[in-house]
Amino acid sequence: MTDLTLTCRRTLKASPQAVYNAWLDPETMRRFISPGPDTHVSEARSDPRIGGRFFVMMQGDKPYPHEGTYLVLEPFSRLALTWEAPWSAPGTQVELQLTPVTDGTDIVLTHVKFMTEESRDNHQRGWTGILEKLAATFTEKDAKNG
């Protein structure tokens, strides 16, 4: 069933430039690329160029390594990357579309290729949590700078 897809959308109170850069900066990635309150990122690396690789070690009740290759890097509007984990279907990809809106940036995240509906549904919850943490990251920055 690798034709299963999910889409998450969120409006963030940050510029497209700030949102785009957050997905490429390892220090910022550590703050939001983990799905829930009981998980965190213990390690993040990024080589932000086409063909470059990223790595994120999510920590929860056990380690959850994720890595991939950057496929598309269109500054401040679009990123696409492979999403590789021990339980992922081959050829799994994630695309982020960033659109400026009055209050910040509309982000649409699309993740394609899942082996089961359960995996897709679990990733839907995971990506929703990640986007919530990303939104909180920008709120924290505003509070610190305000």
C-alpha positions in Angstrom: 0.0 0.0 0.0 2.8 2.5 -0.7 0.4 4.8 -2.4 -0.8 6.1 0.9 -0.2 9.9 1.5 -0.8 12.4 4.3 -1.0 16.2 4.3 -0.7 18.5 7.3 -1.2 22.3 7.1 -0.4 25.0 9.7 0.0 28.8 9.7 3.1 29.9 11.5 3.8 33.4 12.9 7.1 33.6 11.2 8.4 34.6 7.8 8.8 32.1 5.0 12.6 32.7 5.3 12.6 31.9 9.0 10.5 28.7 8.5 12.6 27.5 5.6 15.8 28.1 7.6 14.4 26.3 10.6 14.2 23.0 8.6 17.9 23.3 7.6 19.6 24.5 10.8 20.6 21.6 13.1 20.2 23.7 16.3 16.7 24.7 15.4 15.9 21.2 14.1 16.7 19.9 17.6 14.0 22.1 19.1 11.1 20.9 17.0 11.6 17.7 14.9 10.2 15.3 17.5 6.5 14.6 17.6 5.3 14.7 21.2 6.0 16.1 24.7 7.7 12.9 25.7 10.2 13.0 22.8 13.2 15.2 22.0 16.0 15.3 19.5 19.4 14.2 20.9 21.3 14.8 17.7 20.7 16.7 14.4 22.9 17.2 11.4 22.3 18.9 8.1 24.1 19.5 4.8 21.6 21.8 3.2 22.3 21.4 -0.5 20.7 19.3 -3.2 22.1 15.8 -2.6 23.2 16.7 0.9 22.0 14.6 3.8 20.3 15.3 7.1 20.1 13.2 10.3 17.8 13.5 13.3 17.8 11.2 16.3 14.5 11.4 18.0 14.5 10.1 21.6 11.4 8.8 23.3 11.0 5.4 25.1 13.8 4.3 22.6 15.9 6.0 19.9 14.1 6.7 16.6 16.7 7.6 13.9 15.5 9.5 10.8 17.7 10.6 7.9 17.4 11.5 4.2 18.6 13.4 1.2 17.6 16.9 0.2 16.0 16.7 -3.3 14.6 20.2 -3.7 15.7 23.4 -2.0 13.9 26.5 -3.3 14.7 29.2 -0.8 11.8 30.3 1.3 9.1 28.4 -0.7 9.7 24.7 -1.1 11.8 21.8 0.3 11.6 18.1 -0.6 13.6 15.3 0.9 13.7 11.6 1.3 12.5 10.3 4.7 14.4 7.2 5.8 13.9 5.2 8.9 14.1 1.5 9.6 10.3 1.2 9.4 9.8 3.4 6.3 8.7 2.2 2.9 11.4 2.6 0.2 11.2 5.9 -1.6 9.3 7.7 1.1 9.4 11.5 0.5 8.4 14.6 2.4 7.6 18.0 0.7 7.1 21.3 2.4 5.4 24.2 0.6 5.7 27.6 2.2 3.4 30.4 1.3 3.5 33.9 2.8 0.3 35.0 4.4 -0.7 38.1 6.3 0.2 36.7 9.7 3.3 34.7 8.7 3.6 31.5 6.6 1.2 28.8 5.6 3.1 25.5 5.6 1.7 22.4 3.8 3.6 19.2 4.6 3.0 16.2 2.3 4.4 12.8 3.1 4.1 10.1 0.5 4.5 6.3 0.6 3.5 4.3 3.7 3.4 0.5 4.0 0.2 0.5 6.1 -2.7 2.8 7.0 -1.6 2.5 10.6 1.9 3.9 9.7 0.3 6.8 7.8 -2.0 7.6 10.7 0.9 7.5 13.2 3.0 9.8 11.0 -0.1 12.1 10.7 0.0 12.5 14.4 3.8 12.8 14.5 3.9 15.5 11.8 1.1 17.4 13.5 3.1 17.4 16.7 6.2 18.5 14.9 4.4 21.4 13.3 3.0 22.4 16.8 6.5 22.4 18.2 7.7 24.4 15.2 5.0 27.0 15.9 6.0 27.1 19.6 9.6 27.6 18.5 8.7 30.9 16.8 6.4 32.0 19.7 9.4 31.4 22.1 11.7 33.5 19.9 9.1 36.3 19.8 8.8 36.2 23.6 12.6 36.3 24.0 13.0 39.2 21.5 9.9 41.1 22.8 
